Amino acid sequence: METMFNLKTKVADALKSNKLVAQNTFGNDFFVMIKIKVEGEPTMNAFRKFKDFLEREKLRYISSFSAKMGIMNISVYSY
């Protein structure tokens, strides 16, 4: 029997492996929204590795950054 695809778990594992800590994660099997506190260049380097993972997995994403708040918002889609 084929294992069901779980986007939220896959994204959480990728965040952990890239040493990114999400402040808030919301989602399901088709959509995940993540908020990450950006604390300098190490966070941005880890985000670049995370972005490479998303592209390898052929997942669509949209990211935005608020310089005033220091927060990166990332939305990941499986479709």
Secondary structure, DSSP 8 states (H G I E B T S, - for coil): ------HHHHHHHHHHHTT--EEEEEE-SSEEEEEEE--SHHHHHHHHHHHHHHHHTT-EEEEEEETTTTEEEEEEE--
